[in-house]
Amino acid sequence: RVQLVESGGDSMRSGGSLRLSCTASGEISNMVCMAWFRQAPGREREGVARIDNAFGFNGASIYADSVKGRFTISREHNILYLEMNNLNPNDTAVYYCAANTGGFCDPALRSRNPWEFYYWGQGTQVTVSS
């Protein structure tokens, strides 16, 4: 199993920046794709950004249209980051870290649905006020 713990959530005004972190532990040797999701009050959880480190992708990332150009996902060993810039109230949500191992990061699965993940953290709250 993989355990994920998010940190870095905070409250801020529009236009601000924040960096979220997710520390992974457990069976992480084969943890080759990770992602950030978010869930706003009354809305479904949505994929925000994904990063792949295997199957030839080597750090390739995918972003939701709503965050392109403002958010950056990166990974350093067992820590996943989400750099968020120019935040606005629509970014208010609980942010979750997610991970898959091995074949669950297969390119065919990634192409069919890049937002299907099996390991999840507990989430960290980000609140942006105008």
MDAnalysis code that builds the backbone (N, CA, C; Angstrom):
import MDAnalysis as mda
import numpy as np

u = mda.Universe.empty(390, n_residues=130, atom_resindex=np.repeat(np.arange(130), 3), trajectory=True)
u.add_TopologyAttr("name", ["N", "CA", "C"] * 130)
u.add_TopologyAttr("resid", np.arange(1, 131))
u.add_TopologyAttr("resname", ["ARG", "VAL", "GLN", "LEU", "VAL", "GLU", "SER", "GLY", "GLY", "ASP", "SER", "MET", "ARG", "SER", "GLY", "GLY", "SER", "LEU", "ARG", "LEU", "SER", "CYS", "THR", "ALA", "SER", "GLY", "GLU", "ILE", "SER", "ASN", "MET", "VAL", "CYS", "MET", "ALA", "TRP", "PHE", "ARG", "GLN", "ALA", "PRO", "GLY", "ARG", "GLU", "ARG", "GLU", "GLY", "VAL", "ALA", "ARG", "ILE", "ASP", "ASN", "ALA", "PHE", "GLY", "PHE", "ASN", "GLY", "ALA", "SER", "ILE", "TYR", "ALA", "ASP", "SER", "VAL", "LYS", "GLY", "ARG", "PHE", "THR", "ILE", "SER", "ARG", "GLU", "HIS", "ASN", "ILE", "LEU", "TYR", "LEU", "GLU", "MET", "ASN", "ASN", "LEU", "ASN", "PRO", "ASN", "ASP", "THR", "ALA", "VAL", "TYR", "TYR", "CYS", "ALA", "ALA", "ASN", "THR", "GLY", "GLY", "PHE", "CYS", "ASP", "PRO", "ALA", "LEU", "ARG", "SER", "ARG", "ASN", "PRO", "TRP", "GLU", "PHE", "TYR", "TYR", "TRP", "GLY", "GLN", "GLY", "THR", "GLN", "VAL", "THR", "VAL", "SER", "SER"])
u.atoms.positions = np.array([
    [0.824, -1.203, 0.000],
    [0.000, 0.000, 0.000],
    [0.855, 1.248, 0.000],
    [0.231, 2.361, -0.439],
    [0.877, 3.671, -0.448],
    [0.080, 4.594, 0.464],
    [0.780, 5.309, 1.325],
    [0.139, 6.308, 2.176],
    [0.529, 7.699, 1.699],
    [-0.445, 8.606, 1.667],
    [-0.228, 9.954, 1.160],
    [-0.709, 10.966, 2.180],
    [0.119, 11.971, 2.448],
    [-0.249, 13.013, 3.405],
    [-0.003, 14.380, 2.786],
    [-1.067, 15.150, 2.626],
    [-0.966, 16.487, 2.049],
    [-0.688, 17.520, 3.120],
    [-0.087, 18.638, 2.710],
    [0.122, 19.768, 3.606],
    [0.230, 21.032, 2.774],
    [0.125, 22.181, 3.437],
    [0.322, 23.448, 2.757],
    [-0.940, 24.247, 2.502],
    [-2.098, 23.669, 2.776],
    [-3.331, 24.418, 2.560],
    [-3.408, 25.648, 3.446],
    [-4.090, 26.687, 2.958],
    [-4.153, 27.943, 3.705],
    [-5.307, 28.779, 3.176],
    [-5.519, 29.931, 3.826],
    [-6.511, 30.906, 3.381],
    [-5.784, 32.138, 2.888],
    [-6.260, 32.722, 1.767],
    [-5.581, 33.885, 1.215],
    [-6.503, 34.687, 0.327],
    [-6.003, 35.828, -0.121],
    [-6.756, 36.703, -1.014],
    [-6.461, 36.336, -2.466],
    [-7.349, 36.757, -3.327],
    [-7.156, 36.552, -4.764],
    [-5.820, 37.115, -5.221],
    [-5.219, 36.409, -6.168],
    [-3.941, 36.850, -6.707],
    [-2.743, 36.266, -6.002],
    [-2.976, 35.617, -4.894],
    [-1.879, 35.053, -4.118],
    [-1.359, 33.756, -4.686],
    [-0.298, 33.263, -4.066],
    [0.335, 32.006, -4.487],
    [0.455, 31.075, -3.289],
    [0.501, 29.782, -3.599],
    [0.590, 28.781, -2.536],
    [1.231, 27.531, -3.115],
    [1.982, 26.821, -2.287],
    [2.530, 25.547, -2.725],
    [2.049, 24.436, -1.793],
    [1.406, 23.456, -2.393],
    [0.969, 22.277, -1.651],
    [2.021, 21.174, -1.779],
    [2.119, 20.366, -0.729],
    [3.032, 19.227, -0.743],
    [2.271, 17.959, -0.401],
    [2.761, 16.849, -0.903],
    [2.187, 15.542, -0.592],
    [3.347, 14.579, -0.379],
    [3.448, 14.036, 0.804],
    [4.524, 13.104, 1.118],
    [4.005, 11.673, 1.060],
    [4.663, 10.857, 0.249],
    [4.254, 9.467, 0.069],
    [5.145, 8.532, 0.879],
    [4.558, 7.487, 1.402],
    [5.322, 6.473, 2.127],
    [4.697, 5.107, 1.866],
    [5.392, 4.072, 2.302],
    [4.907, 2.712, 2.066],
    [5.563, 2.124, 0.829],
    [4.780, 1.442, 0.026],
    [5.300, 0.754, -1.157],
    [5.389, 1.713, -2.342],
    [6.372, 2.625, -2.271],
    [6.451, 3.687, -3.266],
    [7.456, 3.415, -4.373],
    [8.143, 2.276, -4.317],
    [9.184, 2.032, -5.319],
    [8.603, 1.955, -6.724],
    [7.353, 1.554, -6.839],
    [6.713, 1.419, -8.147],
    [5.613, 2.447, -8.348],
    [5.691, 3.542, -7.599],
    [4.675, 4.602, -7.675],
    [5.079, 5.539, -8.800],
    [4.535, 5.329, -9.999],
    [5.068, 6.008, -11.176],
    [4.172, 7.094, -11.736],
    [2.976, 7.272, -11.200],
    [2.175, 8.411, -11.612],
    [1.427, 8.953, -10.398],
    [1.330, 10.276, -10.327],
    [0.671, 10.936, -9.203],
    [-0.142, 12.109, -9.722],
    [-1.045, 12.573, -8.906],
    [-1.926, 13.654, -9.360],
    [-2.450, 14.463, -8.191],
    [-2.946, 15.634, -8.516],
    [-3.697, 16.466, -7.585],
    [-5.137, 16.567, -8.074],
    [-6.047, 16.462, -7.135],
    [-7.459, 16.653, -7.386],
    [-7.959, 17.727, -6.440],
    [-9.160, 18.219, -6.708],
    [-9.783, 19.128, -5.761],
    [-11.300, 18.922, -5.767],
    [-11.895, 19.266, -4.636],
    [-13.344, 19.191, -4.525],
    [-13.849, 20.423, -3.798],
    [-14.633, 21.215, -4.528],
    [-15.238, 22.410, -3.949],
    [-16.584, 22.043, -3.329],
    [-17.077, 22.839, -2.397],
    [-18.361, 22.551, -1.758],
    [-19.473, 22.403, -2.787],
    [-20.221, 21.310, -2.700],
    [-21.337, 21.090, -3.593],
    [-20.963, 20.654, -4.995],
    [-19.693, 20.364, -5.219],
    [-19.259, 19.964, -6.553],
    [-18.547, 18.626, -6.504],
    [-18.456, 17.988, -7.659],
    [-17.744, 16.723, -7.734],
    [-16.236, 16.956, -7.706],
    [-15.526, 15.938, -7.265],
    [-14.075, 16.013, -7.280],
    [-13.578, 16.051, -8.720],
    [-12.578, 16.890, -8.993],
    [-12.053, 17.014, -10.347],
    [-10.534, 16.894, -10.347],
    [-10.020, 16.346, -11.425],
    [-8.580, 16.254, -11.590],
    [-8.008, 17.621, -11.932],
    [-6.916, 17.977, -11.295],
    [-6.273, 19.277, -11.497],
    [-4.991, 19.129, -12.302],
    [-4.134, 18.210, -11.890],
    [-2.850, 18.030, -12.569],
    [-2.345, 16.619, -12.315],
    [-1.644, 16.098, -13.312],
    [-1.095, 14.741, -13.208],
    [0.327, 14.756, -13.715],
    [1.189, 13.920, -13.122],
    [2.563, 13.790, -13.582],
    [2.924, 12.324, -13.662],
    [3.600, 11.927, -14.738],
    [3.997, 10.543, -14.985],
    [5.506, 10.434, -15.066],
    [6.049, 9.385, -14.455],
    [7.492, 9.189, -14.427],
    [7.914, 7.831, -14.961],
    [7.114, 7.255, -15.851],
    [7.462, 5.964, -16.429],
    [6.816, 5.834, -17.794],
    [7.050, 4.685, -18.424],
    [6.482, 4.404, -19.736],
    [6.872, 5.464, -20.756],
    [8.051, 6.061, -20.569],
    [8.542, 7.044, -21.520],
    [8.076, 8.461, -21.275],
    [7.215, 8.678, -20.292],
    [6.711, 10.026, -20.081],
    [7.700, 10.892, -19.312],
    [8.414, 10.306, -18.344],
    [9.513, 10.993, -17.658],
    [9.204, 12.422, -17.238],
    [8.197, 12.570, -16.433],
    [7.872, 13.882, -15.909],
    [6.827, 14.630, -16.705],
    [6.239, 13.993, -17.715],
    [5.189, 14.655, -18.491],
    [3.993, 14.956, -17.598],
    [3.335, 16.070, -17.863],
    [2.224, 16.485, -17.013],
    [0.977, 16.805, -17.830],
    [-0.150, 16.698, -17.167],
    [-1.459, 17.049, -17.728],
    [-2.124, 18.020, -16.764],
    [-2.813, 19.018, -17.292],
    [-3.505, 19.991, -16.455],
    [-4.956, 20.158, -16.890],
    [-5.800, 20.420, -15.921],
    [-7.166, 20.826, -16.239],
    [-7.115, 22.209, -16.876],
    [-8.033, 22.468, -17.798],
    [-8.045, 23.755, -18.495],
    [-8.151, 24.927, -17.515],
    [-8.847, 24.735, -16.425],
    [-9.087, 25.830, -15.475],
    [-7.823, 26.276, -14.742],
    [-6.767, 25.455, -14.782],
    [-5.555, 25.815, -14.034],
    [-4.326, 25.950, -14.931],
    [-4.463, 25.684, -16.218],
    [-3.314, 25.780, -17.131],
    [-2.724, 27.176, -17.094],
    [-1.406, 27.225, -16.998],
    [-0.709, 28.506, -16.967],
    [-0.604, 29.109, -15.575],
    [-1.356, 28.549, -14.598],
    [-1.312, 29.080, -13.236],
    [-0.744, 28.056, -12.241],
    [-1.002, 26.775, -12.467],
    [-0.551, 25.719, -11.562],
    [0.567, 24.914, -12.220],
    [1.495, 24.444, -11.385],
    [2.573, 23.591, -11.864],
    [2.735, 22.406, -10.924],
    [2.696, 21.211, -11.489],
    [2.901, 20.001, -10.705],
    [4.346, 19.543, -10.883],
    [4.932, 19.070, -9.795],
    [6.291, 18.542, -9.864],
    [6.450, 17.480, -8.790],
    [7.497, 16.682, -8.971],
    [7.735, 15.601, -8.023],
    [9.227, 15.496, -7.757],
    [9.560, 15.325, -6.480],
    [10.940, 15.132, -6.065],
    [10.972, 13.921, -5.148],
    [11.438, 12.822, -5.693],
    [11.482, 11.546, -4.966],
    [10.080, 11.179, -4.492],
    [9.846, 11.179, -3.186],
    [8.546, 10.754, -2.672],
    [7.644, 11.932, -2.308],
    [7.966, 13.131, -2.772],
    [7.148, 14.297, -2.455],
    [6.596, 14.894, -3.753],
    [5.308, 15.082, -3.763],
    [4.617, 15.700, -4.889],
    [4.271, 17.127, -4.507],
    [4.449, 18.055, -5.443],
    [4.159, 19.458, -5.192],
    [3.108, 19.970, -6.169],
    [2.401, 20.997, -5.732],
    [1.525, 21.747, -6.624],
    [1.760, 23.223, -6.335],
    [2.412, 23.884, -7.274],
    [2.652, 25.318, -7.165],
    [1.449, 26.016, -7.785],
    [0.778, 26.867, -7.004],
    [-0.435, 27.527, -7.479],
    [-0.220, 29.035, -7.455],
    [-0.401, 29.672, -8.595],
    [-0.219, 31.108, -8.719],
    [-1.504, 31.777, -9.180],
    [-1.578, 33.081, -8.937],
    [-2.740, 33.861, -9.356],
    [-4.054, 33.183, -8.945],
    [-4.138, 32.831, -7.699],
    [-5.314, 32.130, -7.193],
    [-6.539, 33.037, -7.221],
    [-7.689, 32.429, -7.421],
    [-8.949, 33.164, -7.390],
    [-9.968, 32.361, -6.574],
    [-11.106, 32.974, -6.222],
    [-12.076, 32.251, -5.375],
    [-12.551, 30.923, -5.945],
    [-12.527, 30.777, -7.274],
    [-12.935, 29.494, -7.870],
    [-11.967, 28.359, -7.550],
    [-10.794, 28.697, -7.029],
    [-9.823, 27.673, -6.646],
    [-10.059, 27.155, -5.228],
    [-11.015, 27.737, -4.524],
    [-11.330, 27.283, -3.179],
    [-11.854, 25.852, -3.208],
    [-11.185, 24.974, -2.462],
    [-11.545, 23.557, -2.462],
    [-10.665, 22.813, -1.477],
    [-11.031, 21.570, -1.229],
    [-10.117, 20.647, -0.562],
    [-9.284, 19.992, -1.659],
    [-7.978, 20.053, -1.507],
    [-7.070, 19.502, -2.505],
    [-6.546, 18.157, -2.025],
    [-6.623, 17.173, -2.908],
    [-6.213, 15.808, -2.603],
    [-5.055, 15.357, -3.485],
    [-4.170, 14.626, -2.885],
    [-3.081, 13.972, -3.594],
    [-3.507, 12.544, -3.910],
    [-3.105, 12.043, -5.074],
    [-3.453, 10.686, -5.471],
    [-2.268, 10.026, -6.160],
    [-2.233, 8.699, -6.123],
    [-1.119, 7.982, -6.740],
    [-1.562, 6.622, -7.252],
    [-0.855, 6.158, -8.274],
    [-1.015, 4.804, -8.791],
    [0.347, 4.154, -8.856],
    [0.360, 2.854, -8.919],
    [1.602, 2.123, -9.073],
    [1.582, 1.292, -10.341],
    [2.770, 1.024, -10.863],
    [2.975, 0.088, -11.954],
    [2.036, 0.229, -13.124],
    [1.400, -0.900, -13.448],
    [0.567, -0.955, -14.633],
    [-0.641, -0.039, -14.606],
    [-1.024, 0.451, -13.441],
    [-2.148, 1.382, -13.375],
    [-1.796, 2.759, -13.941],
    [-0.515, 2.950, -14.286],
    [-0.081, 4.176, -14.952],
    [0.168, 3.919, -16.429],
    [-0.234, 2.773, -16.925],
    [-0.033, 2.391, -18.314],
    [-0.544, 3.471, -19.266],
    [0.191, 3.713, -20.364],
    [-0.227, 4.765, -21.304],
    [-1.640, 4.578, -21.854],
    [-2.047, 3.340, -22.054],
    [-3.391, 3.106, -22.583],
    [-4.451, 3.567, -21.572],
    [-4.219, 3.248, -20.311],
    [-5.142, 3.691, -19.262],
    [-5.100, 5.210, -19.137],
    [-3.898, 5.759, -19.213],
    [-3.727, 7.213, -19.131],
    [-4.501, 7.904, -20.249],
    [-4.449, 7.340, -21.427],
    [-5.150, 7.933, -22.567],
    [-6.661, 7.836, -22.404],
    [-7.132, 6.700, -21.885],
    [-8.566, 6.483, -21.747],
    [-9.149, 7.342, -20.632],
    [-8.466, 7.387, -19.510],
    [-8.939, 8.199, -18.385],
    [-7.764, 8.536, -17.476],
    [-7.177, 9.723, -17.653],
    [-5.996, 10.086, -16.864],
    [-6.304, 10.387, -15.406],
    [-7.557, 10.394, -15.030],
    [-7.942, 10.799, -13.683],
    [-8.471, 9.654, -12.828],
    [-8.092, 8.423, -13.140],
    [-8.501, 7.277, -12.343],
    [-7.344, 6.854, -11.456],
    [-7.467, 7.075, -10.169],
    [-6.407, 6.785, -9.222],
    [-6.923, 5.946, -8.076],
    [-6.004, 5.222, -7.409],
    [-6.417, 4.268, -6.390],
    [-5.978, 4.624, -4.979],
    [-4.888, 5.342, -4.840],
    [-4.422, 5.740, -3.511],
    [-4.697, 7.225, -3.320],
    [-5.214, 7.564, -2.133],
    [-5.627, 8.934, -1.874],
    [-5.158, 9.411, -0.515],
    [-4.869, 10.715, -0.449],
    [-4.616, 11.349, 0.825],
    [-5.908, 11.853, 1.437],
    [-5.788, 12.491, 2.583],
    [-6.956, 12.981, 3.318],
    [-7.377, 14.381, 2.898],
    [-6.519, 15.094, 2.199],
    [-6.873, 16.415, 1.694],
    [-6.362, 17.553, 2.547],
    [-6.229, 18.709, 1.906],
    [-5.826, 19.934, 2.598],
    [-6.661, 21.084, 2.029],
    [-7.149, 21.952, 2.903],
    [-8.098, 22.994, 2.499],
    [-7.366, 24.220, 1.965],
    [-7.825, 24.696, 0.816],
    [-7.357, 25.967, 0.250],
    [-8.573, 26.873, 0.112],
    [-8.496, 28.053, 0.698],
    [-9.594, 29.012, 0.638],
    [-9.070, 30.323, 0.083],
    [-9.712, 30.796, -0.980],
    [-9.302, 32.043, -1.622],
    [-10.471, 33.016, -1.576],
    [-10.250, 34.174, -1.002],
    [-11.291, 35.193, -0.903],
    [-10.987, 36.345, -1.848],
    [-12.042, 37.021, -2.269],
    [-11.866, 38.127, -3.223],
    [-11.531, 39.425, -2.501],
])
